[in-house]
């Protein structure tokens, strides 16, 4: 696979590049957030490794810019900040996974392989429609009744996850594992809070609810009354 590594620490960058090269992967390097955005926008990368603290643009700012420009390559954030709130901030910016320093190369490689194995967007429907709600998965554009709905990257991921399972019950555990990478309960209301914010944007003012809560079970996106 072709990997873009955006890391300003020379030792860490060399460690990652050497390890990826030894297992046959191609690596492009960037030392600043601005350089990472420039190289990332050129495209062609299967996955991006992004340090959070970078000169110039921060890693999170760089990810947000890449997503705004339509770069879909999965992004793994590297950081020394390991609190739940820090992980959430990275995912909110559009990252797909989060690894705390110091880390073992074997874990980094396993996480990158897992990200690359996710079904590519080209193998999935480009448009999802539920009643008057339309989701353009290529451009990450959401429209309801002709009105554009602006979502954060994580809100969009949540809506698309529900949209690809229209009529199916999606549990809190499924969301924690697939969208936040938690394979345990972090004891936060992160899922409920995001669903609430998403509902306020997607349902409020349209006269008909599409996102339904199944108490004690989970959520479902459906046009049924």
Backbone as CSV, one residue per row, in Angstrom:
resi,resn,N_x,N_y,N_z,CA_x,CA_y,CA_z,C_x,C_y,C_z
1,UNK,0.836,-1.195,0.000,0.000,0.000,0.000,0.876,1.252,0.000
2,UNK,0.297,2.359,-0.419,1.010,3.632,-0.460,0.560,4.463,0.739
3,UNK,1.520,4.864,1.574,1.210,5.524,2.837,1.828,6.919,2.868
4,UNK,1.044,7.897,3.285,1.567,9.235,3.555,1.753,9.366,5.050
5,UNK,2.987,9.652,5.478,3.295,9.836,6.895,3.616,11.306,7.134
6,UNK,2.808,11.959,7.971,3.021,13.369,8.299,3.464,13.425,9.755
7,UNK,4.759,13.614,9.960,5.351,13.531,11.302,6.584,14.417,11.336
8,UNK,6.645,15.346,12.312,7.777,16.267,12.370,8.942,15.735,13.181
9,UNK,8.726,14.744,14.012,9.821,14.173,14.793,10.621,13.216,13.901
10,UNK,11.901,13.532,13.694,12.705,12.770,12.740,12.838,11.305,13.135
11,UNK,13.035,11.026,14.409,13.219,9.640,14.840,11.945,8.828,14.644
12,UNK,10.812,9.418,15.007,9.545,8.716,14.833,9.242,8.495,13.366
13,UNK,9.470,9.525,12.541,9.218,9.416,11.104,10.090,8.332,10.479
14,UNK,11.358,8.312,10.861,12.277,7.308,10.312,11.877,5.895,10.759
15,UNK,11.450,5.779,12.002,11.013,4.489,12.546,9.820,3.949,11.745
16,UNK,8.842,4.809,11.489,7.653,4.384,10.746,8.013,4.064,9.299
17,UNK,8.781,4.948,8.659,9.135,4.747,7.252,9.940,3.467,7.061
18,UNK,10.883,3.232,7.953,11.701,2.025,7.841,10.849,0.763,8.007
19,UNK,9.969,0.789,9.015,9.130,-0.374,9.261,8.192,-0.664,8.101
20,UNK,7.566,0.380,7.560,6.651,0.178,6.438,7.402,-0.279,5.193
21,UNK,8.592,0.288,4.987,9.397,-0.118,3.836,9.828,-1.570,3.918
22,UNK,10.129,-2.035,5.112,10.590,-3.415,5.294,9.521,-4.443,4.951
23,UNK,8.247,-4.052,5.072,7.165,-4.986,4.733,6.584,-4.696,3.350
24,UNK,7.303,-3.890,2.558,6.958,-3.728,1.159,6.045,-2.578,0.792
25,UNK,5.821,-1.637,1.720,4.926,-0.530,1.422,5.713,0.693,0.943
26,UNK,5.057,1.521,0.148,5.647,2.764,-0.340,5.251,3.903,0.584
27,UNK,6.227,4.749,0.933,5.979,5.804,1.914,6.336,7.169,1.353
28,UNK,5.404,8.114,1.467,5.685,9.527,1.215,5.751,10.215,2.574
29,UNK,6.690,11.160,2.714,6.896,11.812,3.997,6.580,13.302,3.914
30,UNK,6.037,13.834,5.019,5.831,15.273,5.168,6.169,15.631,6.610
31,UNK,6.719,16.824,6.814,7.155,17.228,8.154,6.274,18.305,8.775
32,UNK,5.392,18.906,7.994,4.499,19.940,8.521,3.063,19.646,8.082
33,UNK,2.111,20.275,8.778,0.723,20.095,8.393,0.444,20.630,7.003
34,UNK,1.036,21.775,6.662,0.831,22.374,5.343,1.361,21.461,4.238
35,UNK,2.540,20.884,4.470,3.121,19.975,3.486,2.278,18.707,3.371
36,UNK,1.749,18.250,4.505,0.905,17.060,4.491,-0.349,17.268,3.664
37,UNK,-0.941,18.448,3.787,-2.142,18.762,3.004,-1.798,18.797,1.518
38,UNK,-0.682,19.440,1.196,-0.279,19.568,-0.212,-0.062,18.191,-0.846
39,UNK,0.683,17.334,-0.154,0.968,16.004,-0.696,-0.301,15.144,-0.684
40,UNK,-1.082,15.251,0.388,-2.301,14.460,0.494,-3.302,14.784,-0.588
41,UNK,-3.392,16.059,-0.981,-4.346,16.479,-2.010,-3.949,15.962,-3.386
42,UNK,-2.676,15.597,-3.546,-2.241,15.037,-4.825,-2.868,13.664,-5.049
43,UNK,-3.305,13.028,-3.948,-4.041,11.766,-4.049,-3.145,10.559,-4.232
44,UNK,-3.802,9.412,-4.356,-3.076,8.177,-4.615,-2.643,7.413,-3.392
45,UNK,-2.932,7.923,-2.177,-2.523,7.221,-0.960,-3.641,6.305,-0.459
46,UNK,-3.247,5.141,-0.023,-4.218,4.198,0.532,-4.587,4.551,1.960
47,UNK,-3.662,5.173,2.671,-3.891,5.528,4.069,-2.913,6.639,4.457
48,UNK,-3.309,7.449,5.447,-2.473,8.558,5.914,-2.235,8.413,7.408
49,UNK,-0.984,8.572,7.819,-0.622,8.612,9.226,-0.319,10.066,9.565
50,UNK,-1.050,10.624,10.516,-0.955,12.063,10.792,-0.647,12.314,12.264
51,UNK,0.515,12.945,12.526,0.811,13.368,13.891,-0.134,14.508,14.255
52,UNK,-0.511,14.583,15.518,-1.465,15.634,15.905,-0.780,16.984,16.077
53,UNK,0.401,17.006,16.682,1.104,18.254,16.943,2.159,18.469,15.866
54,UNK,1.903,19.435,14.966,2.793,19.681,13.839,3.093,21.169,13.719
55,UNK,4.218,21.523,13.104,4.479,22.933,12.828,3.461,23.463,11.823
56,UNK,3.096,24.731,11.959,2.111,25.302,11.049,0.736,24.759,11.375
57,UNK,0.063,24.213,10.369,-1.239,23.593,10.613,-1.089,22.414,11.563
58,UNK,-1.993,22.293,12.521,-1.975,21.113,13.377,-2.466,19.911,12.578
59,UNK,-2.257,18.722,13.108,-2.729,17.530,12.433,-4.228,17.548,12.225
60,UNK,-4.972,18.016,13.226,-6.432,18.044,13.112,-6.876,19.061,12.058
61,UNK,-6.196,20.198,11.996,-6.528,21.192,10.971,-6.221,20.648,9.578
62,UNK,-5.115,19.917,9.466,-4.747,19.336,8.177,-5.781,18.310,7.726
63,UNK,-6.241,17.481,8.656,-7.254,16.478,8.314,-8.536,17.151,7.852
64,UNK,-8.960,18.175,8.584,-10.190,18.881,8.217,-10.088,19.469,6.810
65,UNK,-8.926,20.010,6.449,-8.742,20.569,5.112,-8.769,19.477,4.046
66,UNK,-8.125,18.364,4.332,-8.122,17.253,3.380,-9.536,16.743,3.138
67,UNK,-10.297,16.616,4.207,-11.681,16.146,4.059,-12.520,17.161,3.282
68,UNK,-12.291,18.436,3.560,-13.043,19.484,2.852,-12.741,19.465,1.362
69,UNK,-11.546,19.006,0.997,-11.153,18.939,-0.411,-11.524,17.605,-1.042
70,UNK,-12.206,16.758,-0.271,-12.691,15.501,-0.833,-11.729,14.336,-0.759
71,UNK,-10.628,14.486,-0.021,-9.691,13.366,0.137,-10.324,12.316,1.045
72,UNK,-10.492,11.102,0.540,-11.215,10.060,1.259,-10.311,9.030,1.924
73,UNK,-8.998,9.093,1.698,-8.095,8.099,2.284,-8.262,8.064,3.803
74,UNK,-8.346,6.873,4.392,-8.473,6.801,5.850,-7.249,7.406,6.532
75,UNK,-7.483,8.026,7.693,-6.418,8.719,8.419,-6.286,8.145,9.833
76,UNK,-5.057,7.795,10.186,-4.727,7.371,11.543,-3.970,8.492,12.229
77,UNK,-4.481,8.976,13.350,-3.837,10.062,14.092,-2.886,9.485,15.128
78,UNK,-1.670,10.041,15.174,-0.701,9.707,16.212,-0.631,10.865,17.199
79,UNK,-0.644,10.565,18.477,-0.613,11.645,19.457,-0.114,11.148,20.802
80,UNK,0.389,12.089,21.589,0.773,11.775,22.962,-0.403,11.985,23.903
81,UNK,-1.516,12.514,23.374,-2.703,12.796,24.175,-3.662,11.621,24.076
82,UNK,-3.881,10.937,25.193,-4.651,9.698,25.136,-6.007,9.723,25.794
83,UNK,-6.454,10.873,26.287,-7.753,10.934,26.949,-8.881,10.747,25.938
84,UNK,-10.022,10.318,26.435,-11.175,10.095,25.569,-11.519,11.353,24.778
85,UNK,-11.511,12.510,25.431,-11.859,13.763,24.755,-10.888,14.072,23.616
86,UNK,-9.608,13.713,23.801,-8.623,13.948,22.754,-8.897,13.052,21.554
87,UNK,-9.251,11.796,21.820,-9.582,10.883,20.729,-10.817,11.385,19.969
88,UNK,-11.795,11.830,20.713,-13.016,12.328,20.089,-12.713,13.530,19.197
89,UNK,-11.834,14.426,19.668,-11.483,15.607,18.868,-10.864,15.196,17.536
90,UNK,-10.015,14.181,17.563,-9.406,13.701,16.323,-10.430,13.132,15.365
91,UNK,-11.348,12.350,15.888,-12.379,11.748,15.040,-13.335,12.800,14.506
92,UNK,-13.617,13.822,15.330,-14.490,14.910,14.888,-13.883,15.650,13.696
93,UNK,-12.552,15.706,13.657,-11.876,16.415,12.566,-11.897,15.622,11.269
94,UNK,-12.271,14.333,11.363,-12.343,13.516,10.158,-11.395,12.343,10.136
95,UNK,-10.700,12.086,11.264,-9.814,10.931,11.337,-10.628,9.644,11.443
96,UNK,-9.971,8.514,11.159,-10.645,7.220,11.200,-10.172,6.342,12.354
97,UNK,-8.984,6.613,12.863,-8.462,5.838,13.993,-7.449,6.701,14.721
98,UNK,-7.021,6.221,15.889,-6.244,7.028,16.816,-5.273,6.121,17.533
99,UNK,-3.991,6.444,17.537,-2.986,5.624,18.217,-2.133,6.534,19.094
100,UNK,-2.005,6.147,20.360,-1.300,6.969,21.337,0.184,6.598,21.387
101,UNK,1.038,7.621,21.390,2.477,7.420,21.560,2.802,7.167,23.034
102,UNK,3.826,6.375,23.333,4.600,5.533,22.416,3.784,4.326,21.962
103,UNK,4.107,3.803,20.798,3.337,2.699,20.243,4.287,1.641,19.682
104,UNK,3.778,0.439,19.559,4.534,-0.648,18.935,4.250,-0.617,17.433
105,UNK,5.280,-0.837,16.631,5.081,-0.810,15.183,4.069,-1.864,14.743
106,UNK,4.079,-3.004,15.396,3.147,-4.078,15.035,1.694,-3.611,15.169
107,UNK,1.410,-2.800,16.197,0.051,-2.306,16.355,-0.273,-1.264,15.285
108,UNK,0.683,-0.387,15.002,0.482,0.601,13.939,0.161,-0.099,12.626
109,UNK,0.960,-1.107,12.286,0.752,-1.818,11.028,-0.603,-2.515,11.004
110,UNK,-0.980,-3.131,12.112,-2.267,-3.823,12.175,-3.425,-2.853,11.976
111,UNK,-3.311,-1.669,12.576,-4.377,-0.669,12.437,-4.447,-0.137,11.004
112,UNK,-3.303,0.087,10.383,-3.301,0.550,9.002,-3.905,-0.497,8.071
113,UNK,-3.539,-1.758,8.287,-4.107,-2.829,7.470,-5.621,-2.911,7.638
114,UNK,-6.085,-2.712,8.875,-7.527,-2.762,9.130,-8.245,-1.620,8.411
115,UNK,-7.640,-0.425,8.413,-8.249,0.709,7.726,-8.320,0.479,6.221
116,UNK,-7.260,-0.071,5.664,-7.218,-0.305,4.220,-8.194,-1.406,3.813
117,UNK,-8.460,-2.354,4.716,-9.380,-3.450,4.387,-10.838,-3.017,4.372
118,UNK,-11.145,-1.831,4.903,-12.531,-1.379,4.883,-13.010,-1.293,3.439
119,UNK,-14.282,-1.643,3.176,-14.779,-1.605,1.796,-14.617,-0.215,1.202
120,UNK,-13.993,-0.109,0.033,-13.833,1.210,-0.592,-15.170,1.795,-0.987
121,UNK,-15.222,3.119,-1.010,-16.468,3.799,-1.340,-16.973,3.435,-2.731
122,UNK,-16.040,3.077,-3.641,-16.456,2.744,-4.991,-17.266,1.466,-5.035
123,UNK,-17.165,0.625,-4.011,-17.910,-0.625,-3.963,-19.257,-0.457,-3.281
124,UNK,-19.586,0.756,-2.872,-20.823,1.006,-2.162,-21.644,2.045,-2.923
125,UNK,-22.946,2.071,-2.679,-23.789,3.039,-3.399,-23.297,4.466,-3.221
126,UNK,-23.291,5.221,-4.328,-22.843,6.606,-4.262,-23.902,7.510,-3.645
127,UNK,-25.165,7.092,-3.721,-26.252,7.894,-3.177,-27.163,7.036,-2.313
128,UNK,-27.541,7.595,-1.196,-28.490,6.942,-0.294,-29.687,7.877,-0.159
129,UNK,-30.878,7.331,-0.316,-32.076,8.157,-0.209,-33.048,7.512,0.764
130,UNK,-33.501,8.308,1.721,-34.510,7.882,2.685,-35.565,8.974,2.726
131,UNK,-36.751,8.680,2.182,-37.794,9.699,2.065,-37.214,10.903,1.322
132,UNK,-37.244,12.098,1.926,-36.728,13.298,1.262,-35.287,13.619,1.647
133,UNK,-34.618,12.663,2.310,-33.216,12.835,2.715,-32.311,12.173,1.687
134,UNK,-31.321,12.904,1.198,-30.378,12.385,0.219,-28.955,12.517,0.758
135,UNK,-28.196,11.434,0.647,-26.803,11.419,1.086,-25.924,11.084,-0.111
136,UNK,-25.067,12.024,-0.494,-24.110,11.813,-1.580,-22.803,11.379,-0.927
137,UNK,-22.490,10.083,-1.006,-21.329,9.555,-0.283,-20.009,9.911,-0.942
138,UNK,-20.029,10.308,-2.204,-18.785,10.714,-2.863,-18.346,12.093,-2.374
139,UNK,-19.281,13.012,-2.345,-18.967,14.391,-1.951,-19.288,14.668,-0.482
140,UNK,-19.794,13.655,0.209,-20.198,13.803,1.604,-21.176,14.962,1.759
141,UNK,-22.127,15.009,0.861,-23.122,16.071,0.836,-24.468,15.511,1.277
142,UNK,-25.145,16.241,2.158,-26.436,15.805,2.686,-27.480,16.879,2.377
143,UNK,-28.590,16.453,1.807,-29.669,17.370,1.440,-30.991,16.771,1.905
144,UNK,-31.857,17.611,2.465,-33.208,17.164,2.786,-34.208,18.189,2.284
145,UNK,-35.173,17.713,1.531,-36.186,18.581,0.918,-35.542,19.736,0.161
146,UNK,-34.429,19.433,-0.504,-33.741,20.448,-1.291,-32.858,21.385,-0.497
147,UNK,-32.809,21.224,0.816,-32.016,22.103,1.677,-30.716,21.417,2.082
148,UNK,-29.586,22.080,1.862,-28.287,21.534,2.236,-28.161,21.491,3.751
149,UNK,-27.669,20.373,4.278,-27.463,20.212,5.713,-25.972,20.098,5.966
150,UNK,-25.425,21.014,6.743,-23.994,21.001,7.062,-23.746,20.163,8.312
151,UNK,-22.881,19.160,8.172,-22.555,18.269,9.277,-21.058,18.286,9.543
152,UNK,-20.672,18.022,10.789,-19.256,17.821,11.093,-18.845,16.482,10.494
153,UNK,-17.542,16.240,10.315,-17.115,14.947,9.767,-17.669,13.754,10.542
154,UNK,-17.678,13.835,11.875,-18.166,12.701,12.653,-19.683,12.558,12.567
155,UNK,-20.387,13.668,12.490,-21.840,13.597,12.300,-22.154,12.964,10.950
156,UNK,-21.361,13.320,9.938,-21.584,12.715,8.631,-21.341,11.199,8.688
157,UNK,-20.248,10.795,9.328,-19.964,9.361,9.441,-21.115,8.627,10.115
158,UNK,-21.654,9.238,11.150,-22.772,8.637,11.876,-23.985,8.490,10.956
159,UNK,-24.308,9.545,10.215,-25.462,9.483,9.329,-25.255,8.453,8.220
160,UNK,-24.066,8.423,7.635,-23.812,7.448,6.569,-23.881,6.021,7.115
161,UNK,-23.360,5.809,8.316,-23.416,4.479,8.932,-24.866,4.035,9.087
162,UNK,-25.720,4.935,9.554,-27.145,4.625,9.684,-27.781,4.449,8.302
163,UNK,-27.371,5.306,7.352,-27.963,5.274,6.024,-27.672,3.990,5.269
164,UNK,-26.525,3.384,5.530,-26.194,2.125,4.869,-26.898,0.935,5.530
165,UNK,-27.649,1.234,6.568,-28.397,0.188,7.275,-29.840,0.637,7.495
166,UNK,-30.422,1.239,6.479,-31.781,1.767,6.586,-32.742,0.672,7.037
167,UNK,-33.526,0.989,8.061,-34.501,0.039,8.577,-33.933,-0.964,9.561
168,UNK,-32.594,-0.965,9.741,-31.954,-1.897,10.670,-31.640,-1.190,11.983
169,UNK,-31.744,-1.922,13.068,-31.389,-1.363,14.362,-29.875,-1.335,14.516
170,UNK,-29.341,-0.162,14.831,-27.904,0.010,15.055,-27.699,0.255,16.541
171,UNK,-26.954,-0.613,17.198,-26.787,-0.498,18.638,-25.703,0.511,19.004
172,UNK,-25.731,0.938,20.240,-24.724,1.872,20.752,-23.336,1.248,20.645
173,UNK,-23.240,-0.056,20.939,-21.953,-0.754,20.863,-21.415,-0.765,19.443
174,UNK,-22.275,-0.983,18.473,-21.847,-0.957,17.072,-21.262,0.401,16.708
175,UNK,-21.911,1.466,17.166,-21.427,2.807,16.865,-20.104,3.095,17.561
176,UNK,-19.991,2.708,18.810,-18.745,2.930,19.546,-17.579,2.224,18.864
177,UNK,-17.803,1.001,18.394,-16.721,0.230,17.783,-16.377,0.728,16.386
178,UNK,-17.394,1.016,15.586,-17.149,1.351,14.188,-16.804,2.811,13.941
179,UNK,-17.338,3.712,14.748,-17.098,5.138,14.513,-16.083,5.748,15.466
180,UNK,-15.963,5.191,16.655,-15.030,5.758,17.631,-13.881,4.810,17.976
181,UNK,-13.936,3.596,17.505,-12.853,2.650,17.758,-12.756,2.163,19.182
182,UNK,-13.835,2.318,19.948,-13.836,1.838,21.320,-14.354,0.399,21.352
183,UNK,-13.535,-0.509,21.840,-13.982,-1.890,22.013,-14.299,-2.143,23.486
184,UNK,-14.701,-1.070,24.135,-15.122,-1.100,25.534,-16.021,0.113,25.725
185,UNK,-16.736,0.152,26.824,-17.605,1.297,27.103,-16.797,2.373,27.819
186,UNK,-16.545,3.530,27.171,-15.734,4.571,27.800,-16.475,5.354,28.880
187,UNK,-17.710,4.930,29.159,-18.505,5.587,30.207,-18.760,7.053,29.890
188,UNK,-19.076,7.333,28.656,-19.461,8.686,28.263,-20.778,8.592,27.483
189,UNK,-21.405,9.734,27.297,-22.646,9.768,26.518,-22.362,10.219,25.087
190,UNK,-21.186,9.902,24.602,-20.737,10.392,23.303,-21.689,10.014,22.181
191,UNK,-22.191,8.783,22.183,-23.097,8.351,21.120,-24.409,9.110,21.201
192,UNK,-24.994,9.148,22.387,-26.272,9.837,22.562,-26.158,11.314,22.176
193,UNK,-25.052,11.938,22.560,-24.867,13.358,22.258,-24.781,13.591,20.757
194,UNK,-24.059,12.729,20.050,-23.924,12.895,18.602,-25.233,12.610,17.879
195,UNK,-25.953,11.595,18.326,-27.245,11.311,17.708,-28.196,12.482,17.924
196,UNK,-28.160,13.057,19.109,-29.025,14.193,19.408,-28.697,15.375,18.498
197,UNK,-27.407,15.678,18.316,-27.018,16.791,17.449,-27.373,16.503,15.990
198,UNK,-27.175,15.246,15.582,-27.508,14.875,14.208,-29.006,14.996,13.970
199,UNK,-29.799,14.545,14.932,-31.258,14.624,14.800,-31.717,16.078,14.707
200,UNK,-31.061,16.966,15.464,-31.462,18.378,15.438,-31.223,18.998,14.072
201,UNK,-30.269,18.450,13.322,-29.979,18.980,11.995,-30.777,18.286,10.896
202,UNK,-30.966,16.983,11.044,-31.603,16.201,9.990,-33.120,16.187,10.107
203,UNK,-33.632,16.209,11.340,-35.077,16.076,11.546,-35.791,17.372,11.927
204,UNK,-35.134,18.205,12.733,-35.804,19.392,13.246,-36.220,20.336,12.121
205,UNK,-37.503,20.719,12.135,-38.011,21.663,11.157,-38.502,21.048,9.872
206,UNK,-38.423,19.702,9.770,-38.877,19.048,8.546,-40.224,18.340,8.713
207,UNK,-40.758,18.333,9.927,-42.091,17.812,10.144,-42.222,16.311,10.221
208,UNK,-41.158,15.598,9.961,-41.206,14.143,10.023,-39.865,13.601,10.472
209,UNK,-39.841,12.786,11.493,-38.601,12.232,12.016,-38.162,11.018,11.202
210,UNK,-36.885,10.979,10.885,-36.301,9.835,10.191,-35.373,9.034,11.098
211,UNK,-34.797,9.698,12.097,-33.911,9.013,13.049,-34.717,8.672,14.291
212,UNK,-34.860,7.391,14.561,-35.685,6.932,15.672,-34.827,6.260,16.735
213,UNK,-35.193,6.472,17.992,-34.522,5.830,19.120,-35.347,4.634,19.581
214,UNK,-34.695,3.506,19.678,-35.325,2.318,20.242,-34.754,2.162,21.647
215,UNK,-35.486,2.586,22.623,-34.986,2.663,23.995,-34.400,1.331,24.471
216,UNK,-33.182,1.433,24.993,-32.514,0.262,25.507,-31.915,-0.621,24.435
217,UNK,-32.094,-0.246,23.162,-31.595,-1.071,22.064,-30.616,-0.296,21.194
218,UNK,-31.098,0.803,20.589,-30.221,1.564,19.712,-31.000,2.561,18.874
219,UNK,-30.580,2.699,17.613,-31.177,3.704,16.736,-31.454,3.101,15.386
220,UNK,-32.356,3.733,14.645,-32.669,3.273,13.294,-33.020,4.484,12.439
221,UNK,-32.514,4.471,11.210,-32.889,5.486,10.222,-33.931,4.851,9.309
222,UNK,-35.121,5.414,9.295,-36.214,4.788,8.576,-37.257,5.846,8.239
223,UNK,-37.965,5.637,7.126,-39.021,6.589,6.760,-40.383,6.121,7.252
224,UNK,-40.404,5.029,8.041,-41.674,4.559,8.592,-42.125,5.474,9.725
225,UNK,-43.421,5.663,9.866,-43.955,6.513,10.934,-43.805,5.810,12.276
